[in-house]
Amino acid sequence: MSTDCGGGHPHQTSAFCPVYHRAVELIGRRWTGAILRVLLSGATRFSDVTAAVPGLSDRLLSERLKELEVEGIVTRTVYPQTPVRIEYALTPKGRALEGVIAAVSKWAEAWVEHPDGPPDPEDAAVAAFAPDREPVAAR
C-alpha cells in the first residue's frame, strides 16, 4: 500500500488521503492525545495515567491503551511480582509522535481558549507562535 497521497510534494496533497485520515482518526480519538502526552514522560502505570488525566475513566483508558498496543504505539509490560506491576510505554513508533503532540500542544496554547478562561496575551509561548494574531479573548 502506498502512503504517498500528495505526489511526493507536501503542498500537492489530494483532498482525501486514506493514510492521513487513518492516522488522524487514530491519534485524534477522545483522550488518546492526553494519554500519549503522559506516556511521553516514560513508562507509566495505569493508575498514574488515570491520576494525570482528570475525567478519564478506567474503562476508556483500558480501551485506548489496548487500541494503541494493537497499533504498535504502546507496549504493555507485566512484571511478575506480588502484587503484579504493569507498565505502559511508547514504542519507537509511539515516540515518533512526540513532535506531532508538541506541535498540537503549541497550536492549542495559541489558538484554543482554555476552559478556565483565555490565555494571557503577554505569554511568551502565545506571542512566539502567533505574534500578530488577535488574542482569544478578543475574538
N, C-alpha and C positions, 0 to 999 in steps of 0.2 A: 504494500500500500504506500503510495506516495504521500509525503507530508508537505509537498510544495504546492501551496494554494495561490501563490502570487506570481508565478512566472519567474521565480528566483530573485525578484526585487521586492523589498519591503513595501514600496509605495504602489505596487501593481497588484494589490490584493483583490480577489473577487469578493462580491458581496457576502457570500457564504462559503466558508471553508469548514468542512466537517471535522477536521482535526482540531482546528482552533475552537470550534463550537464545543467539542467534547471536552477539551481542556478547561474552558471557562465554566462549563457545567459542572465539572468535577471539583475544581477549587472554589467555585462560587456557591456551592451548596451551603445552606444555613449552618453556621457555626464552624465550618471547615477552616476558614481563614483564621479564626481565633485559635483553633486547635493547633494549626500549623505554626502560628506565632509562638505559642507556648513551647512546642517541640523544637523550635529553632534554638532554644536555650540549652538543649541537651536532653539526654534520656530522662524520662519523666514517668512517674507512677500515675495510675488512673485517678486517684484521689487528688493528686496535685494539679492535674489538668482541671478537674471539677472545681477545685478551690480557686484557680486562676481565672476561670471564665464564669462570672456570675450569670445565673439564669439557664445554664446548660444542664439538662437532665442527664442522669446516669444512662438512661435508655438511649438517648440520642447520641451521647458521647460514645457509647459502645458501638452503635450502628456506624457512626462516622469513622471510628478507628478501624473497624472491620473493612469498610469500603476502601480506606486509604491503604490498608495492608494488602488487600486484593490487587490494588493498582500498583503495588510495589513502591509506595511512597513512605510507608511506615513499617517498621519491624516490631514485633512483639516478642520479648524475651522473658521466659519463665525461669526464675531462679528457684531450684528445688530446696527450699529451706522451710523451717517452721517459724512463723507462718510463711506460706508461699509468697514470693515477691514477683510482681510482673512489672516490667518497664516497657515503655514505648519510645521509639527513637526514629528519627528520619533516616532513610536510606540515602545513598548518593543522589538518587532521583528526587527525593524529597528535599534534600539540601539545595538542589539546583533551583528550587522555588524561592530561595532567600531573597534574591534581587527582585522578584515579582512581588513578594509580600512587602518588601521595603518600599517599592515604588507605589503600591496601592496605599500603604500607610502614609506616605508623604503626600500623595494626592488627597487622601481623606482629611489630613490635618489642614490642608489649604482650602478645600472646597466643600466639605461636608460639615454641616452645623452639628455641634456636639449636643447631646440630649440635655446637658446642664447649661446650655447657652452657647453663644458664639465664641470663637477663639479670639484672643487678644490680637488686634491687627498689628500691634507692635512686635508680636512674637517673631523671633528671627527665622524660625522654620517656615512660617507662613510667608514672610517677606521674601525669603530666598527662593521659594518655589514659585510664587506668583507676585512679583513686586508691584505690578501696576493693575492688579485686579481689585475690584470693589470688595470690601470686607463682607463676610457672610451676613453680618448684622444689617448692612445697608441694602441688601437685596430684597 
